[in-house]
Amino acid sequence: MHHLERWEQLGAAILGRKQLPHAGGVDNYRPDDWVRLSRSLEEHRGIPIALSLLSDEQRSAMPPALLERWKDAHITYTLQHLRQQQVLADCYAAFDKLGVDALALKGAWLSICGYAEPGLRPMRDLDLLVRGKENAVLVFDHLRSNGYRTLKPFQKHDWWLENSHQLPALVDPSESVLVEVHHRVFHGNGPDMSDEDRFWASAFKHKVIGQEVVFPGLEWTAVHILAHSFRDHKLNNGPLVVTDLSILFGHEDFQLERYQELVEHYALEKEAMLAFGLLSRVESKANDAEINAAWTMMFSSNRELRALRDRERFTQYSWGELLGQVVPSPSRLTSQYGVPKGFLSKARGYASHFNRLLRQRSTEVGTKVEPRTAAACEIFENLMSD
């Protein structure tokens, strides 16, 4: 049986509205429990929504200095979101001129159309899905010619279109907002929402700073969040998925039957079962150990979970696949990393690649993974693979 530590219980009580198991309630939690919870929520952008969900009892029991830090974080995220809204509106003005269909995904949907106020749902970036690979390239190149730049050197689109669901991340001219142009919704090469006409037909418009922005339908967004957090990222993007899904499921227009049909269509039944368990829904068949393991994973550091995932992935590679990861082909070096053609350029490119690989892998090898985190991941993987 996997049990939650005290600070994790506190986090689950706030974000999942669960009952605290200890007699004496919130007064039984020490300042260190609040500090550990705050450290996790800060990494995963969960402070603003946690602040808004605090009960009067929880707010009174929280260390005053920490409460003030949470309030400051909420203000900071709100100001950041205002800039993100402006960039989103600017992008859609460009889409209108280019005549392309595009949808604002995930965080943009939730922060603007779901949460009570935008600052409660911070975004790392703007995820914009463009219909058709050719149009995705058109949008990407248009943004680059208008002051947006890639974070890393870039030359060719081909590698990204064939091996990723998106093109390289862009930063806006103010150097403050990241924008990702997607040509697929899901990671991998399986069936995708973007291939379905009914997905695009579900779209609705909402004005953002006077500009019409287009968002996908409610149930499609819920399934996307489910796949993104549970399947694609294996819960390494934190506990916001719990409040995200709670907001979507609680929406007055949410249709449970349509959602369940999409869950089955994209083979996400186990992910949906666990999500219902985290939200204490009666439909869930997940047991307490599986639910607690998911909470532990969501509260764990991203570096810790990434180290575990990469170690497992490397043990599954064949020698040929492992060699391909360590020594990329010249064409991949050019397409993915933007290395120009020519012997000297290639030599410098390989030197840069090996330096980057060494820094990244040495960090992962040196990352301490708590045994209980590894145990939680094992429970999660067993559930998903059964």
Solvent accessible surface area in square Angstrom, and as a share of the most:
residue,aa,sasa,rsa
1,M,144,0.64
2,H,13,0.06
3,H,125,0.56
4,L,23,0.12
5,E,57,0.25
6,R,58,0.21
7,W,22,0.08
8,E,3,0.01
9,Q,33,0.15
10,L,0,0.00
11,G,1,0.01
12,A,3,0.02
13,A,7,0.05
14,I,3,0.01
15,L,8,0.04
16,G,12,0.11
17,R,163,0.60
18,K,55,0.23
19,Q,170,0.75
20,L,37,0.18
21,P,92,0.58
22,H,59,0.26
23,A,95,0.74
24,G,59,0.57
25,G,22,0.21
26,V,2,0.01
27,D,114,0.59
28,N,66,0.34
29,Y,14,0.05
30,R,135,0.49
31,P,90,0.57
32,D,78,0.40
33,D,6,0.03
34,W,1,0.00
35,V,58,0.33
36,R,91,0.33
37,L,0,0.00
38,S,4,0.02
39,R,147,0.54
40,S,9,0.06
41,L,1,0.01
42,E,92,0.41
43,E,72,0.32
44,H,1,0.00
45,R,30,0.11
46,G,1,0.01
47,I,8,0.04
48,P,0,0.00
49,I,9,0.05
50,A,0,0.00
51,L,14,0.07
52,S,56,0.36
53,L,37,0.18
54,L,15,0.07
55,S,50,0.32
56,D,122,0.63
57,E,97,0.44
58,Q,18,0.08
59,R,83,0.30
60,S,99,0.64
61,A,33,0.26
62,M,5,0.02
63,P,30,0.19
64,P,108,0.68
65,A,76,0.59
66,L,11,0.06
67,L,22,0.11
68,E,90,0.40
69,R,133,0.49
70,W,1,0.00
71,K,75,0.32
72,D,86,0.44
73,A,22,0.17
74,H,38,0.17
75,I,104,0.53
76,T,82,0.48
77,Y,43,0.16
78,T,42,0.24
79,L,112,0.56
80,Q,67,0.30
81,H,2,0.01
82,L,98,0.49
83,R,82,0.30
84,Q,4,0.02
85,Q,27,0.12
86,Q,63,0.28
87,V,1,0.01
88,L,1,0.00
89,A,5,0.04
90,D,67,0.35
91,C,1,0.01
92,Y,5,0.02
93,A,38,0.29
94,A,13,0.10
95,F,3,0.01
96,D,98,0.51
97,K,176,0.74
98,L,51,0.25
99,G,67,0.64
100,V,16,0.09
101,D,81,0.42
102,A,6,0.05
103,L,2,0.01
104,A,0,0.00
105,L,2,0.01
106,K,24,0.10
107,G,8,0.08
108,A,1,0.01
109,W,5,0.02
110,L,0,0.00
111,S,1,0.01
112,I,27,0.14
113,C,31,0.19
114,G,21,0.20
115,Y,12,0.04
116,A,104,0.81
117,E,73,0.33
118,P,45,0.29
119,G,0,0.00
120,L,13,0.07
121,R,19,0.07
122,P,3,0.02
123,M,5,0.02
124,R,115,0.42
125,D,27,0.14
126,L,0,0.00
127,D,9,0.05
128,L,0,0.00
129,L,0,0.00
130,V,0,0.00
131,R,83,0.30
132,G,34,0.33
133,K,93,0.39
134,E,139,0.62
135,N,51,0.26
136,A,0,0.00
137,V,29,0.17
138,L,80,0.40
139,V,1,0.00
140,F,0,0.00
141,D,55,0.29
142,H,53,0.23
143,L,6,0.03
144,R,90,0.33
145,S,89,0.58
146,N,81,0.42
147,G,47,0.45
148,Y,20,0.08
149,R,113,0.41
150,T,17,0.10
151,L,91,0.45
152,K,122,0.52
153,P,94,0.59
154,F,19,0.08
155,Q,88,0.39
156,K,82,0.35
157,H,39,0.17
158,D,85,0.44
159,W,49,0.17
160,W,43,0.15
161,L,29,0.14
162,E,120,0.54
163,N,84,0.43
164,S,25,0.16
165,H,24,0.11
166,Q,26,0.12
167,L,0,0.00
168,P,13,0.08
169,A,22,0.17
170,L,0,0.00
171,V,9,0.05
172,D,1,0.00
173,P,76,0.48
174,S,57,0.37
175,E,100,0.45
176,S,68,0.44
177,V,2,0.01
178,L,55,0.27
179,V,0,0.00
180,E,28,0.13
181,V,0,0.00
182,H,6,0.03
183,H,10,0.04
184,R,33,0.12
185,V,3,0.02
186,F,3,0.01
187,H,62,0.28
188,G,49,0.47
189,N,132,0.68
190,G,39,0.38
191,P,107,0.67
192,D,3,0.02
193,M,1,0.00
194,S,18,0.11
195,D,109,0.57
196,E,33,0.15
197,D,104,0.54
198,R,101,0.37
199,F,2,0.01
200,W,23,0.08
201,A,85,0.66
202,S,31,0.20
203,A,34,0.26
204,F,72,0.30
205,K,132,0.56
206,H,75,0.34
207,K,132,0.56
208,V,4,0.03
209,I,98,0.50
210,G,64,0.62
211,Q,35,0.15
212,E,76,0.34
213,V,0,0.00
214,V,31,0.18
215,F,0,0.00
216,P,3,0.02
217,G,7,0.07
218,L,17,0.08
219,E,5,0.02
220,W,10,0.03
221,T,2,0.01
222,A,0,0.00
223,V,0,0.00
224,H,10,0.04
225,I,5,0.03
226,L,0,0.00
227,A,0,0.00
228,H,28,0.12
229,S,5,0.03
230,F,2,0.01
231,R,84,0.31
232,D,27,0.14
233,H,48,0.22
234,K,69,0.29
235,L,0,0.00
236,N,12,0.06
237,N,24,0.12
238,G,0,0.00
239,P,0,0.00
240,L,6,0.03
241,V,5,0.03
242,V,3,0.02
243,T,6,0.03
244,D,3,0.02
245,L,3,0.01
246,S,54,0.35
247,I,52,0.26
248,L,0,0.00
249,F,19,0.08
250,G,63,0.61
251,H,62,0.28
252,E,160,0.72
253,D,91,0.47
254,F,28,0.12
255,Q,92,0.41
256,L,56,0.28
257,E,146,0.65
258,R,110,0.40
259,Y,1,0.00
260,Q,69,0.31
261,E,76,0.34
262,L,0,0.00
263,V,7,0.04
264,E,114,0.51
265,H,93,0.42
266,Y,14,0.05
267,A,74,0.58
268,L,0,0.00
269,E,87,0.39
270,K,65,0.28
271,E,16,0.07
272,A,9,0.07
273,M,44,0.20
274,L,1,0.00
275,A,1,0.01
276,F,11,0.04
277,G,4,0.04
278,L,3,0.01
279,L,34,0.17
280,S,75,0.48
281,R,72,0.26
282,V,145,0.84
283,E,68,0.30
284,S,23,0.15
285,K,177,0.75
286,A,15,0.12
287,N,80,0.41
288,D,92,0.47
289,A,18,0.14
290,E,29,0.13
291,I,22,0.11
292,N,27,0.14
293,A,1,0.00
294,A,0,0.00
295,W,1,0.00
296,T,1,0.01
297,M,5,0.02
298,M,0,0.00
299,F,5,0.02
300,S,12,0.08
301,S,43,0.28
302,N,41,0.21
303,R,128,0.47
304,E,17,0.07
305,L,9,0.05
306,R,76,0.28
307,A,0,0.00
308,L,40,0.20
309,R,67,0.25
310,D,4,0.02
311,R,93,0.34
312,E,80,0.36
313,R,96,0.35
314,F,52,0.21
315,T,111,0.65
316,Q,128,0.57
317,Y,55,0.21
318,S,61,0.40
319,W,220,0.77
320,G,54,0.52
321,E,95,0.43
322,L,47,0.23
323,L,114,0.57
324,G,33,0.32
325,Q,62,0.27
326,V,53,0.30
327,V,64,0.37
328,P,1,0.01
329,S,55,0.35
330,P,77,0.49
331,S,77,0.50
332,R,48,0.18
333,L,0,0.00
334,T,5,0.03
335,S,10,0.06
336,Q,33,0.14
337,Y,36,0.14
338,G,7,0.07
339,V,16,0.09
340,P,68,0.43
341,K,153,0.65
342,G,41,0.40
343,F,168,0.70
344,L,119,0.59
345,S,21,0.13
346,K,35,0.15
347,A,48,0.37
348,R,153,0.56
349,G,7,0.07
350,Y,47,0.18
351,A,63,0.49
352,S,57,0.37
353,H,7,0.03
354,F,83,0.35
355,N,77,0.40
356,R,63,0.23
357,L,33,0.16
358,L,126,0.62
359,R,137,0.50
360,Q,79,0.35
361,R,56,0.21
362,S,63,0.41
363,T,56,0.32
364,E,10,0.04
365,V,117,0.67
366,G,64,0.62
367,T,19,0.11
368,K,153,0.65
369,V,28,0.16
370,E,75,0.33
371,P,104,0.66
372,R,61,0.22
373,T,6,0.03
374,A,37,0.28
375,A,43,0.33
376,A,0,0.00
377,C,20,0.12
378,E,106,0.47
379,I,44,0.22
380,F,4,0.02
381,E,48,0.22
382,N,77,0.40
383,L,15,0.07
384,M,38,0.17
385,S,90,0.58
386,D,126,0.65
